[in-house]
Every structure is written in C-alpha cells, then in structure tokens.
C-alpha cells in the first residue's frame, strides 16, 4: 500500500491521508484524490504511524547528527540490501511528515527500516523518536547545524540526545547506540544512551569521510555482514539527490551537494572532493542558521580549503561578503548571474567542481547552469 499526504502524487490505488498544516488542509483535496482513483484514510498521521510501528517485526535503525545522515543512510541501506529486505527514508524526508511516512512504507517483508531524523529546534527529535521507536541509533556527529536555535552547542547536543528514551514493554531485545567517539560532547551522548540502557558501540575516523564509512562498517559488522560484502555494497551506493551526486559533463565533473550546508557537512564534502584528480574548484553558498558562530565558521572555510587541496573557491551570499581569504585563490560574487558568467570563461577540461550551500541560496541553479553549458 502506497501512502501519500500530497494529492499531486496520487496514482490509482494509492492511499491519501489528509493532514493539516499551517498553510493547508489536506481535506480540501479529497475530491481530487478520489477522481484520480485514490483511496482516503482519514486518520491522524502521527498516531496511526505510532500504532503501525508496534506491529512491525523489523529492526528500526534511526540516524541523526549535524551532518552525514543522508550519506550514512544511503550507504547502510545499500550494504544491508545485499542480504536483507531494507526500507529507508526517501531522499531527505526526515521531518515530522517524512518519518511517519517512512514507517508506513515498511511491511511484513521488511527486515530493516532505516529512518533519517532531522532537527532544527529542541523537541524535534523527541517527537520523531516517539513515532519511530528505534532499536538501533546512529549519531554521526554534533556540529553547528541550526545552532542559531540553541544557546550553546551543548544544548544542541542535548536536542540530538532526545533520541534516547525508555524502551516499551513490546521492545524485548537489547537496543544499541553507535556513537561517533570523535565528536564534540561524545561523553554526554554516551551517558544519555547508557541511562536508557542502550549498549554503546563506538566508531571513529581520520576525517568526516572515514567517520561515515566506519559508522556503516561498524553497524553492518554488528548485524553479521563480512568486510567483503560491506566493501561491495559501498562500491554500488546510489546517493540521494543533491547529496554528493557526481554529474559528468563533456568538459567537467560536477559534485552536486546543494541540499544544505553547515561546517561539518562542508568539511565532509571537501574530503570527498579531495579524492578526485584534476583541478579542484569549490562553489560555495553561505551557511545559514549559525547565529553568533557564523563569521568565525565562514572564516574557517579558508583553512578547510587549504587542508583539502582546493585550488579555487568561488563564494556567493552575504555571509561570505566581507570574509577575506589570504592563502586560497578566492573570488566572491554578488549575484549568480556574475558567477555564471565567470564560470563560462574559467572552467577548464578536467575540472572537478563542488557546488554546495544552504537551501536558502538555491545553489542547485548553479549545478543546472553547469550541466546546460558544458554537456
């Protein structure tokens, strides 16, 4: 049974749950759904998903963290799918609507359900956890993503730690928490996990890229897969859209990582870019919602670029406007039109170009420009 809350996606036989949001009421679209051949399930989405969760026999794996959630989800799903029936969060649907819909997409044949959980403010993870009730928790890291909505990074960490809670009576098996032991406030996460009787299993890495890989290795090994099968799965990972998606044109390779940006995510993207041969160019939109940390973190981009052998940085957005890079070849643009005009002349055969920025900057427009001009 395919369930949707978007009447525009309904196909004959699909089930529509009319949810109410701040600017819409799903019941207004019931007639449209019926005309399309859809079925109506008029229930509270969240309560319905909670009850459905209790019926599932599969293990639920929940992933949260400031960066790397979608990447780890995609890698782990590909690895486990070689041996098990796996259902996962579609693309980046990790909010109060996406999580219950992910649960409802699982069925009796599902062995593992991998749920990505996003957070912007205190209470978000608690709400999602009450729906998903995970058996296995993965925390990729504690960074500065959405720090604007928290007083301190420690408070942000506590928001992520809401994923730990008391087990229900119907959860009979031991629960496990895979925690990045390199991350800030690791001890706090461990103490919270143990408080609620999670068995803590650590992972680490030399950089953000290896941390995510090691998280997947550690979880997959725990679930019984050998290294040969894990390596094979990693080689065949298909990433979600706008998440380190490599696009080959006739002239350049474009790495589309435009879904969002924060300091930890940018460091991970730089680590990924560093692997490629050729001139490395980073086109960076501002990192938003960093609050008082914004200026410092945008200044830190220069050192990160140096650490990862980036040859040229092109920036866009007000947060980069007054940042001066001294050790990296750097150009700031006031408009995308000027940026795109520059790219027409500057891009050379064999260049590898990372495009990244927060959602508000719409950096996917630059990816589309590169595709249309160099394909």
Buried (B, 14 or more C-beta within 10 A) or exposed (E): EEBBBEBEEBEEEBBBBBBEEEEEEBEEBBEEBEEBEBBBBEEEBBEBBBEBBEEBEBBBBBBBBBBBBBBBBBBBBBBBBBBBBBBBBEBBBBBBBBBBBBBBBBEEEBBBBBBBBBBBEBEBBBBBBBBBBBBBBBBBBBBBBBBBBBEEBEEBBBBBBBBBBEBEEEBEEEBBBBBBBBBBBBEBBBEBBEEBEBEBBBBBBEBBBBBBBBBBBBBBEEBEBEEEBBEBBBEEBEBBEBBBBEBEBEBBBBBBBBBBBBBBBBBBBBBBBBEBEBBBBBBBBBBBBBEEBBEEBBBBBBEBBEEBEBBBBBBBBEBBEEBEBEEBEBEBBEEBEEBBEEBEEEBEEEBBBBBBBBBEBEBBBBBBBBBEBBE
